């Protein structure tokens, strides 16, 4: 079992995975374009690196957690990339939500250099990672998954191997499809409850104990009651990026998505109203405005 792990992308999810692995005794080498992220890694016992290439030169398993396809291609096969480390035999674990075609292109280039890319996706948020309760889905080469699984145990409660490369991404599309819809449905239902005069603090746990609940209602519904949109690092990433990938994939297989598209427009409305850097629980403010309800000051400041 290797004890040297690399993390490229030390944002909300990447930094949380790194922290969990450090606590589990792994030597974690990481890189990010933001100095504050590198400083946080060093403060917690990790080793900052100057580039993706430097990370790959130091470890046997590299985990990627990035927000765009451009960043993904840059760190996998661009200048000072993993490929340029020329480390035949290492495993690269991509956890980004991207088009499968982007992952396949990188997989083939890395394979030519003796490097194996796993298509992996995650179900959870930063607090869930920090609690060790994340679910990881993997697809690609089974031997590579077996090599990385011990490291996964440091920040997950469940790890599922799904076979053919790309299957993990397809499952993630379905999951994020539902998350986006549940975000909007929870905010809409909460605004309905508020307009009807119900005590939101009373009804939120009651609904959460009912057949009509969801994990989103349990998590973001409580945040809506508290009007707390900043305690979580969750933002509108699905609406900004993943929805484009999911929509294109659905169209490519002729799968209709009317509910998803409607929910997406409400997320876009929230972003246009200045809530884009807040948690998506702030959708409650948009639905409240649509219902003609007077705005109330959030208990925690809204990020401008």
Backbone torsions as a table, in degrees:
resi	resn	phi	psi	omega
1	UNK	NA	120.1	177.5
2	UNK	-70.9	142.9	177.5
3	UNK	-111.2	8.3	178.5
4	UNK	-111.2	116.0	-175.6
5	UNK	-125.3	139.9	175.7
6	UNK	-107.9	146.0	174.7
7	UNK	-129.8	121.9	177.3
8	UNK	-110.1	114.3	-174.6
9	UNK	103.6	96.4	-174.6
10	UNK	-106.8	44.8	175.7
11	UNK	-79.6	-152.2	-175.6
12	UNK	-56.3	-48.2	-177.1
13	UNK	-82.9	-45.1	-177.5
14	UNK	-61.6	-42.9	-180.0
15	UNK	-67.2	-36.3	178.9
16	UNK	-66.4	-41.7	176.6
17	UNK	-62.4	-41.3	179.2
18	UNK	-62.0	-44.4	179.9
19	UNK	-60.9	-43.6	179.3
20	UNK	-62.8	-41.5	-178.5
21	UNK	-70.2	-36.1	175.8
22	UNK	-61.0	-45.0	179.6
23	UNK	-63.9	-27.5	179.6
24	UNK	-83.9	0.7	176.0
25	UNK	99.0	7.7	179.0
26	UNK	-83.0	146.8	169.3
27	UNK	-84.5	112.5	-174.8
28	UNK	-108.3	123.3	175.4
29	UNK	-110.1	128.4	-176.0
30	UNK	-138.3	160.8	176.4
31	UNK	-142.7	153.2	178.5
32	UNK	-162.0	155.0	178.5
33	UNK	-73.9	-17.8	-177.4
34	UNK	-95.3	124.4	-178.2
35	UNK	-62.4	-35.8	-179.7
36	UNK	-60.4	-36.1	178.9
37	UNK	-68.6	-39.5	177.2
38	UNK	-66.1	-39.2	178.8
39	UNK	-63.9	-41.3	178.8
40	UNK	-62.2	-41.8	178.5
41	UNK	-61.1	-47.3	-179.0
42	UNK	-63.1	-41.6	179.9
43	UNK	-59.4	-31.8	-177.3
44	UNK	-96.5	10.7	173.9
45	UNK	100.3	3.6	177.2
46	UNK	-88.2	176.1	-177.7
47	UNK	-119.3	110.1	177.9
48	UNK	-67.2	145.2	176.8
49	UNK	-127.2	158.1	-173.4
50	UNK	-84.8	-16.0	-175.8
51	UNK	-161.0	168.6	175.1
52	UNK	-63.0	-37.7	178.4
53	UNK	-61.1	-44.1	-179.5
54	UNK	-63.1	-36.9	176.7
55	UNK	-63.5	-50.1	-176.8
56	UNK	-64.7	-27.9	178.3
57	UNK	-71.9	-19.2	-172.7
58	UNK	-104.0	-12.7	-171.5
59	UNK	-134.2	173.2	177.9
60	UNK	-106.1	-20.5	178.5
61	UNK	-129.7	130.2	-180.0
62	UNK	-120.5	126.5	176.2
63	UNK	-104.5	129.3	-179.5
64	UNK	-108.0	130.4	176.5
65	UNK	-138.3	93.3	-173.4
66	UNK	-130.9	164.5	-171.7
67	UNK	-99.7	-8.5	-175.9
68	UNK	-144.9	158.2	177.8
69	UNK	-67.9	-32.6	178.5
70	UNK	-62.6	-44.9	178.8
71	UNK	-65.2	-39.8	179.2
72	UNK	-59.7	-49.5	-179.3
73	UNK	-67.1	-34.6	179.5
74	UNK	-62.9	-44.6	-175.6
75	UNK	-80.8	-24.2	-179.6
76	UNK	-85.7	-45.7	-171.9
77	UNK	-133.2	6.4	-179.1
78	UNK	-88.9	-155.2	179.5
79	UNK	-72.6	137.7	-177.3
80	UNK	54.2	38.7	-175.0
81	UNK	-96.2	179.1	175.2
82	UNK	-58.8	-42.9	-179.1
83	UNK	-59.4	-38.7	-177.5
84	UNK	-72.2	-11.5	175.3
85	UNK	-70.1	-22.7	179.2
86	UNK	54.0	49.9	-179.1
87	UNK	-107.5	79.5	178.5
88	UNK	-59.2	133.5	177.1
89	UNK	102.6	-11.1	179.0
90	UNK	-79.7	159.1	179.8
91	UNK	-112.4	131.2	177.2
92	UNK	-110.5	124.7	-176.9
93	UNK	-107.1	104.7	179.1
94	UNK	-91.4	122.9	-179.5
95	UNK	-109.4	11.1	-177.5
96	UNK	-77.5	152.6	170.9
97	UNK	-93.6	104.2	-175.4
98	UNK	-135.6	169.1	171.0
99	UNK	-63.6	139.0	-179.3
100	UNK	-59.7	-33.8	179.3
101	UNK	-61.1	-35.4	176.9
102	UNK	-65.7	-42.0	-179.4
103	UNK	-68.6	-39.4	179.6
104	UNK	-63.4	-42.2	-180.0
105	UNK	-60.2	-44.6	179.0
106	UNK	-69.3	-39.5	179.1
107	UNK	-56.6	-45.6	-176.3
108	UNK	-67.8	-38.9	178.6
109	UNK	-68.1	-41.3	179.5
110	UNK	-67.1	-39.0	-179.7
111	UNK	-60.4	-36.6	178.3
112	UNK	-62.9	-23.4	177.5
113	UNK	-98.6	11.6	178.4
114	UNK	79.2	16.8	-177.6
115	UNK	-109.4	135.4	-178.5
116	UNK	-101.2	128.0	176.1
117	UNK	-103.6	128.0	172.5
118	UNK	-99.5	136.0	171.3
119	UNK	-86.8	107.5	180.0
120	UNK	-125.4	146.8	174.5
121	UNK	-135.4	163.4	-172.1
122	UNK	-125.5	150.4	173.1
123	UNK	-124.6	106.8	-179.2
124	UNK	154.7	177.4	-180.0
125	UNK	-119.7	176.0	179.5
126	UNK	-54.8	-48.9	178.0
127	UNK	-58.5	-34.2	179.1
128	UNK	-68.6	-39.2	176.0
129	UNK	-61.6	-48.3	-176.9
130	UNK	-62.7	-27.4	177.8
131	UNK	-85.3	-4.9	-179.0
132	UNK	75.6	24.0	-175.3
133	UNK	-110.1	13.8	-179.2
134	UNK	-67.8	150.8	170.9
135	UNK	-109.2	130.7	179.3
136	UNK	-115.3	133.1	176.0
137	UNK	-112.8	133.7	-176.6
138	UNK	-129.2	147.4	173.8
139	UNK	-147.8	151.2	-176.6
140	UNK	132.3	-136.1	-178.1
141	UNK	-83.6	125.2	-176.5
142	UNK	-61.3	-37.4	-179.1
143	UNK	-64.7	-36.9	178.4
144	UNK	-68.2	-40.0	176.4
145	UNK	-60.8	-43.7	179.5
146	UNK	-61.6	-37.0	180.0
147	UNK	-65.7	-35.4	-175.1
148	UNK	-93.7	-11.8	-169.6
149	UNK	-62.0	-37.0	179.6
150	UNK	-59.7	-41.2	178.0
151	UNK	-65.1	-37.6	178.5
152	UNK	-59.7	-33.1	-176.8
153	UNK	-61.8	-22.4	-178.8
154	UNK	-68.0	-25.3	-176.3
155	UNK	-131.3	9.6	179.0
156	UNK	-126.7	158.5	169.9
157	UNK	-103.5	-15.1	-178.8
158	UNK	-150.8	140.2	-180.0
159	UNK	-134.2	118.8	-174.9
160	UNK	-119.2	126.3	176.6
161	UNK	-95.1	126.6	-170.8
162	UNK	-110.5	9.3	174.6
163	UNK	86.1	-125.7	-170.5
164	UNK	-52.6	135.4	178.4
165	UNK	-51.8	130.4	-178.9
166	UNK	105.4	-19.7	-178.4
167	UNK	-66.3	-34.6	178.6
168	UNK	-64.8	-39.2	177.9
169	UNK	-65.5	-41.8	179.4
170	UNK	-61.0	-41.8	178.1
171	UNK	-64.6	-40.5	179.1
172	UNK	-62.5	-36.4	176.4
173	UNK	-58.1	-44.5	-180.0
174	UNK	-63.8	-43.4	-178.6
175	UNK	-64.6	-48.9	-178.9
176	UNK	-69.8	-29.5	171.0
177	UNK	-54.6	-48.0	-179.0
178	UNK	-72.1	-37.7	179.1
179	UNK	-59.3	-45.6	-179.7
180	UNK	-61.9	-41.7	178.6
181	UNK	-67.1	-43.8	-179.8
182	UNK	-66.2	-33.9	174.5
183	UNK	-56.4	-50.6	-178.1
184	UNK	-68.0	-41.4	-179.1
185	UNK	-63.8	-39.6	179.1
186	UNK	-65.8	-44.7	179.5
187	UNK	-64.6	-39.6	-179.8
188	UNK	-66.0	-43.5	179.3
189	UNK	-67.3	-37.4	179.4
190	UNK	-67.1	-38.5	176.4
191	UNK	-66.0	-37.3	175.4
192	UNK	-60.9	-44.7	179.6
193	UNK	-63.2	-42.1	179.5
194	UNK	-64.3	-43.6	-178.6
195	UNK	-65.3	-30.1	-179.5
196	UNK	-78.1	-8.2	177.7
197	UNK	93.2	7.3	179.1
198	UNK	-72.4	152.7	174.8
199	UNK	-78.7	110.1	-174.2
200	UNK	-63.3	-37.4	179.0
201	UNK	-64.7	-27.8	178.5
202	UNK	-80.0	-44.6	-171.9
203	UNK	-81.1	-23.4	-177.6
204	UNK	-58.9	-50.7	177.8
205	UNK	-68.8	-27.6	178.8
206	UNK	-68.3	-44.3	176.1
207	UNK	-64.7	-38.9	-179.0
208	UNK	-61.7	-24.0	179.2
209	UNK	-93.5	6.2	-175.6
210	UNK	-105.3	173.2	178.4
211	UNK	-67.9	-19.3	-177.5
212	UNK	-86.9	2.9	-175.7
213	UNK	-79.3	172.3	173.9
214	UNK	-151.2	167.3	176.1
215	UNK	-63.6	-32.2	177.7
216	UNK	-66.0	-42.5	177.1
217	UNK	-60.9	-42.1	-179.4
218	UNK	-64.4	-40.8	-177.8
219	UNK	-86.0	-61.7	-174.2
220	UNK	-79.5	-25.6	175.0
221	UNK	-61.0	-41.8	177.1
222	UNK	-65.3	-39.0	178.0
223	UNK	-64.9	-34.0	177.1
224	UNK	-67.4	-41.4	177.1
225	UNK	-60.4	-44.3	-179.3
226	UNK	-79.6	-9.9	-174.4
227	UNK	51.0	45.1	-179.0
228	UNK	-109.7	106.2	-175.3
229	UNK	-114.5	9.2	-175.6
230	UNK	-124.3	-15.1	-177.9
231	UNK	-64.5	-32.6	177.1
232	UNK	-92.5	151.5	175.7
233	UNK	-89.7	3.6	178.1
234	UNK	-68.3	132.8	179.3
235	UNK	-130.5	-152.8	-175.2
236	UNK	-96.2	35.2	-177.8
237	UNK	-61.4	-37.8	179.4
238	UNK	-62.6	-43.8	-179.4
239	UNK	-68.3	-38.8	-176.1
240	UNK	-73.5	-41.2	-172.0
241	UNK	-119.8	-56.1	-172.1
242	UNK	-62.6	-34.4	-177.7
243	UNK	-61.4	-33.3	178.1
244	UNK	-65.2	-45.6	179.8
245	UNK	-65.2	-46.1	-178.3
246	UNK	-64.4	-44.3	-180.0
247	UNK	-62.0	-42.2	179.3
248	UNK	-66.5	-39.2	178.8
249	UNK	-64.9	-45.8	179.0
250	UNK	-60.0	-41.7	179.6
251	UNK	-65.8	-36.3	-177.6
252	UNK	-66.3	-23.9	178.8
253	UNK	-110.5	12.3	176.9
254	UNK	58.2	44.7	176.5
255	UNK	-102.1	116.6	-179.4
256	UNK	-68.6	142.8	-176.3
257	UNK	-137.5	53.5	-175.4
258	UNK	-64.9	-40.6	179.6
259	UNK	-65.6	-41.3	179.1
260	UNK	-60.9	-44.6	-177.8
261	UNK	-66.2	-37.4	177.8
262	UNK	-66.2	-45.3	178.5
263	UNK	-62.2	-37.3	179.8
264	UNK	-61.6	-40.7	-179.4
265	UNK	-63.4	-32.6	176.7
266	UNK	-69.6	-36.3	175.0
267	UNK	-64.4	-41.4	178.5
268	UNK	-62.1	-39.5	177.9
269	UNK	-61.4	-41.0	179.5
270	UNK	-64.8	-41.6	178.3
271	UNK	-62.3	-42.7	-178.6
272	UNK	-67.5	-22.7	178.8
273	UNK	-89.8	5.3	173.2
274	UNK	97.0	11.4	-178.0
275	UNK	-98.7	9.1	-170.9
276	UNK	-60.8	-26.1	179.6
277	UNK	-96.2	5.9	177.6
278	UNK	-99.8	169.9	174.3
279	UNK	-65.9	152.8	-178.1
280	UNK	-68.8	-4.8	170.1
281	UNK	-59.4	-22.5	179.2
282	UNK	-67.2	-7.2	170.7
283	UNK	-55.6	-27.3	178.0
284	UNK	-55.3	-36.6	179.9
285	UNK	-65.8	-37.3	-179.9
286	UNK	-68.4	-46.9	179.0
287	UNK	-65.2	-35.1	177.2
288	UNK	-63.4	-41.7	178.0
289	UNK	-63.5	-42.4	179.1
290	UNK	-61.9	-31.0	-179.3
291	UNK	-84.5	2.7	178.1
292	UNK	76.3	22.6	-178.5
293	UNK	-91.5	142.4	179.6
294	UNK	-66.8	136.9	179.3
295	UNK	-67.7	141.2	175.1
296	UNK	-116.1	146.0	-179.8
297	UNK	-69.4	128.2	175.9
298	UNK	-58.8	151.2	178.9
299	UNK	-69.0	-27.2	175.7
300	UNK	-118.4	150.0	-176.1
301	UNK	-61.0	141.3	173.9
302	UNK	-82.5	131.5	179.3
303	UNK	-70.2	124.5	179.3
304	UNK	-87.7	NA	NA
